């Protein structure tokens, strides 16, 4: 967070410096033109010429700023699309893994239930088998 604040402060300081330099240049040029010993016609011509130069430089500065901001916006858009795709892929993978585990759990539960039923059935069969044999062996104690 401290880096962001320093970065913002540097950007603001640079921006302020550029704006101050531009305004100072304009004021200095105007002062130099007004203090020069020229006729009114020559002074107006020089002022118009300097105004054209300032207008051209301002236009170049604006064009440069627009181009940089467009580049920045495009890079930000590309990065956000890349991040979106990565997050989407990872979330789809995670959802798929969770569904697979749920299916495995359901299959395991079904196998356990079937095994429990088989064990109960086997125990019942054993109980039935031994309960049938006991009375027969009791009735005829001489038979082996």
N, C-alpha and C positions, 0 to 999 in steps of 0.2 A: 504494500500500500504506500510505503514511503517512496518507492521508486516511481509510482504513478504520480504522486504529488510533485516530486522533483522534475519529472518529465513535463508535467503540465506547466510548472513554473518556468522551466527553460523555454517551452513553446511560447508562453505569454511574454517572457522577457525578450525573446527574439522578435516576436511580432511587434511589441512596443518599440523596440530599437529600430526596426525597419520603418514603421510609421513615423517615428520621431525624426529619423534621417530624411525621409521624404518631405515632411513638413518643413524641417530646417533648411533643406535644399531649396525648396520653393521660396521660403521667406528670404533666404540669403540671396537668391537670384533676383528676386523682386527688389530687395534693398540695393543690390549692386546696380541694377538697371536704373532705378530711380535716382541714385546719387551720381550717376555718370553725366558728364556734361554733353548732352545730346539735345537735338531739337525735338519737339513734340512728335513730329512725324516719324523720325528715326526711333524714338523711344516706343511709340505704339507698335511699330514694325517689329522691334526686338521683343516686346512683350508678347505679341501674337506668335512670334517664332518660338519663344520659350514656352508659351502655353501649349503649342503644338507638340513640342518635345515632351513636356510633362504628360500631356494626354496620351501620347504614344507609349511612353514608359508605363503609365498606369494601365493602359490596355494590355501591354505585354505581361505585366504583373498579374492582372486579372485572368488572362488566358492561361498563364502558368498555374495559377491557383486552381482554376477550374479543371485543368488537365490532371493535376496531382490529386485533387479530390475525387475525380472520376476513377483514376487508377486505384486509389485507396478503397473506394466503394466496390470496385470490381474484385479486388483481392479479398476484401472482407466477405463479399458474397460467395466467392469460391471456397474460402475457408469454412464459412458457415455451412455450405452445402456438403463439404467433405466431412465435417464433424457430424452433421445430421445423418449422413449415410452410415458412418461408423457406429453411431449410437443406435440407429435403427437396426443395423445388422446384429449388433451385440444383443439388443433387447429381443430380437427374433430368435437368436440362438438360445438365449436364456429361457424364453417361453417354451421353446421346443424341448429343452432339457427338462424343464419342470413337468411338461406334459408326459415325456417319456418316463420320468420317475414315478409319476402318478399311475401310469399304465402298469409299470413294473410292480408297484405296490398293490394295485388291484389284482394283478395276476397272482402275486404271492399270497394275497389274502384268499383268493379262490382256491389255490393249491393247498393252503393250510386247512381251509374249511373241508375240502375233499379228503385230505389226510385224516382230519379229526373224525369225519364220518366213517372212513375206512377202519380206523382204529376202534371206534365204538362198535361197528358192525362185527369186526373180528372178535372183540371182547364178548359181544353178545353170543356169537357163534360158539366161542369157547365155553361160555357159561351154559349155553344150551346143551352142548355136547357132553360136558362133565355132569350136568344135572341129570341127563338121560342115563348115563352109565352107572351112577351111584345106586339107584334103586335096583338095577339088574344085578349088580354084584352083591347087594344086600340079600336079595332073594335066594340066590344060589351061592352060598359061601364056599362050596367045594370046588366050583369051577375056577380055574386059574384066570 
